[in-house]
Amino acid sequence: MSAVEIQIKRTNSKDKGFISLVKELDAFLTIKNGESDDFFSQFNGLENLDNVIVMYTNEIPIGCGAIKQYNTTTVEIKRMYIQENYQGKNLGIIILDALETWATELGNTRCILETGTMLPEAIRFYEKNNYQRIPNYDQYIGVAESVCFEKLL
């Protein structure tokens, strides 16, 4: 099997490819999150996402991620997703690296993120990419299903 040829596009949350991928992600998370979905969904709006990465192959969007400014030196990683038939090909690493590079270019020194205990693959992915667990922050404090991470850039 040949390698997947990909393109990375920097855009914002109004991008049609990003919007279509987020719809798939939300449908996936609704199933995974179960009864907790309404709680988590309220923090996944697309507003204020000015820094979005969309990954394409043959002009078809297959993956995405975003960074949202958290404070003057920290961004929050949001909406990471790779379509199921492209998972397991290390494409998530490319998106994450692109987001971290962009965060650094914007003057940030730290990334944070939240994922859920119902997504063990995501937890392993972030741990493999040098993210360290931190105490839950903000709206995730006291939420047993939340796992928060940080990485110093």
Backbone torsions as a table, in degrees:
resi	resn	phi	psi	omega
1	MET	NA	133.7	-178.7
2	SER	-80.1	159.6	178.6
3	ALA	-66.9	149.7	178.1
4	VAL	-78.2	127.0	174.8
5	GLU	-84.9	126.3	-175.6
6	ILE	-126.0	157.4	171.4
7	GLN	-128.4	144.8	178.1
8	ILE	-113.7	129.5	180.0
9	LYS	-119.7	128.7	170.8
10	ARG	-87.9	129.9	-176.2
11	THR	-153.4	-154.3	175.7
12	ASN	-136.8	-177.2	-172.1
13	SER	-71.7	-4.1	176.3
14	LYS	-87.3	-5.2	-179.0
15	ASP	-63.9	129.2	-176.8
16	LYS	-62.1	-38.9	177.6
17	GLY	-62.9	-42.1	177.9
18	PHE	-62.9	-47.1	-179.2
19	ILE	-59.2	-42.3	-179.5
20	SER	-66.7	-39.3	178.5
21	LEU	-67.2	-39.2	179.9
22	VAL	-65.1	-34.0	175.9
23	LYS	-62.4	-42.1	176.8
24	GLU	-64.3	-44.8	179.3
25	LEU	-59.3	-46.0	-178.9
26	ASP	-62.7	-39.6	177.7
27	ALA	-63.0	-42.9	177.2
28	PHE	-61.7	-46.1	-177.7
29	LEU	-68.3	-32.0	177.9
30	THR	-59.0	-40.8	178.8
31	ILE	-70.8	-48.3	-177.2
32	LYS	-65.2	-42.1	-175.1
33	ASN	-76.8	-22.7	179.5
34	GLY	56.3	-128.5	-176.0
35	GLU	-64.9	-20.4	-179.1
36	SER	-84.0	-3.0	-171.5
37	ASP	-60.2	-42.1	-179.2
38	ASP	-60.5	-39.6	178.9
39	PHE	-61.2	-51.6	-176.0
40	PHE	-69.5	-36.4	-176.7
41	SER	-59.2	-32.6	-176.8
42	GLN	-65.1	-17.5	-178.9
43	PHE	-102.4	8.5	-175.3
44	ASN	-115.5	29.8	177.0
45	GLY	-66.7	161.8	-177.9
46	LEU	-95.0	-7.5	179.1
47	GLU	-67.1	151.2	179.5
48	ASN	64.3	21.4	173.9
49	LEU	-104.4	87.5	-177.2
50	ASP	-90.0	-10.9	-175.8
51	ASN	-124.8	93.1	-174.5
52	VAL	-121.2	139.0	173.4
53	ILE	-110.4	130.7	172.2
54	VAL	-121.8	130.1	177.8
55	MET	-99.5	132.6	-179.9
56	TYR	-121.9	150.2	163.3
57	THR	-133.1	129.9	-176.5
58	ASN	50.8	41.7	178.4
59	GLU	65.2	14.3	178.0
60	ILE	-107.5	126.6	179.3
61	PRO	-70.2	128.5	-177.8
62	ILE	-124.5	-11.3	-178.9
63	GLY	-162.4	159.8	-177.8
64	CYS	-157.4	170.0	174.3
65	GLY	-172.9	164.5	-179.0
66	ALA	-147.4	159.2	169.5
67	ILE	-122.2	142.3	179.4
68	LYS	-127.0	128.4	-179.0
69	GLN	-61.5	125.7	-178.7
70	TYR	-99.3	-47.1	171.2
71	ASN	-150.1	-166.6	-172.1
72	THR	-65.9	-20.9	-176.9
73	THR	-125.0	3.5	-172.4
74	THR	-132.3	136.4	170.2
75	VAL	-114.5	154.6	174.9
76	GLU	-105.2	129.7	175.4
77	ILE	-77.2	129.9	-177.8
78	LYS	-132.9	155.0	166.7
79	ARG	53.5	39.8	175.1
80	MET	-72.3	130.3	-178.4
81	TYR	-161.7	138.8	170.4
82	ILE	-127.6	131.2	178.2
83	GLN	-55.6	145.9	-172.9
84	GLU	-53.3	-43.5	-176.9
85	ASN	-72.8	-5.0	175.8
86	TYR	-110.3	-0.9	179.2
87	GLN	-70.2	155.0	178.9
88	GLY	81.7	10.2	179.9
89	LYS	-113.4	16.2	-179.5
90	ASN	63.0	21.6	179.1
91	LEU	-73.9	-28.9	176.8
92	GLY	-61.2	-34.8	178.8
93	ILE	-63.6	-38.9	179.6
94	ILE	-63.8	-43.8	178.7
95	ILE	-65.1	-46.5	-179.2
96	LEU	-61.4	-43.6	177.3
97	ASP	-60.6	-41.6	179.5
98	ALA	-64.6	-38.7	177.9
99	LEU	-67.4	-42.5	179.5
100	GLU	-65.1	-39.3	177.3
101	THR	-62.0	-45.8	179.7
102	TRP	-62.8	-42.8	178.4
103	ALA	-58.5	-43.8	179.1
104	THR	-64.1	-43.9	178.1
105	GLU	-58.7	-31.0	179.5
106	LEU	-84.0	2.7	175.7
107	GLY	92.2	13.5	-179.8
108	ASN	-87.9	153.7	179.5
109	THR	-121.3	2.7	-174.8
110	ARG	-154.3	142.2	171.0
111	CYS	-116.4	141.2	171.6
112	ILE	-127.1	161.7	176.3
113	LEU	-163.1	164.5	174.7
114	GLU	-127.1	138.6	170.1
115	THR	-137.4	178.5	-174.4
116	GLY	-112.7	154.2	178.5
117	THR	-62.8	-21.0	178.9
118	MET	-80.4	3.1	178.6
119	LEU	-122.8	67.6	-177.7
120	PRO	-60.7	-28.9	177.7
121	GLU	-64.9	-39.2	178.9
122	ALA	-66.8	-42.2	178.9
123	ILE	-59.7	-47.0	178.4
124	ARG	-62.7	-39.8	179.5
125	PHE	-58.9	-49.1	-178.2
126	TYR	-68.5	-38.1	177.4
127	GLU	-62.9	-41.6	178.6
128	LYS	-64.5	-24.0	-178.2
129	ASN	-102.6	30.2	171.0
130	ASN	67.0	27.0	171.7
131	TYR	-88.6	138.7	-179.0
132	GLN	-109.0	140.6	176.4
133	ARG	-66.1	140.7	176.8
134	ILE	-131.0	163.9	174.1
135	PRO	-59.1	145.7	178.6
136	ASN	-57.9	140.7	-177.4
137	TYR	-112.8	158.0	174.2
138	ASP	44.8	-122.8	-174.1
139	GLN	-66.6	-11.5	-177.6
140	TYR	-93.4	-6.0	178.9
141	ILE	-60.3	128.2	178.3
142	GLY	79.8	4.0	179.6
143	VAL	-94.4	108.5	-174.2
144	ALA	-61.7	-29.8	-177.8
145	GLU	-81.1	-5.4	-177.1
146	SER	-96.9	140.8	173.0
147	VAL	-128.3	124.4	-178.7
148	CYS	-110.0	147.7	-176.3
149	PHE	-134.8	160.6	170.1
150	GLU	-142.0	157.6	172.2
151	LYS	-142.7	130.0	174.6
152	LEU	-83.4	132.7	-176.1
153	LEU	-92.1	NA	NA
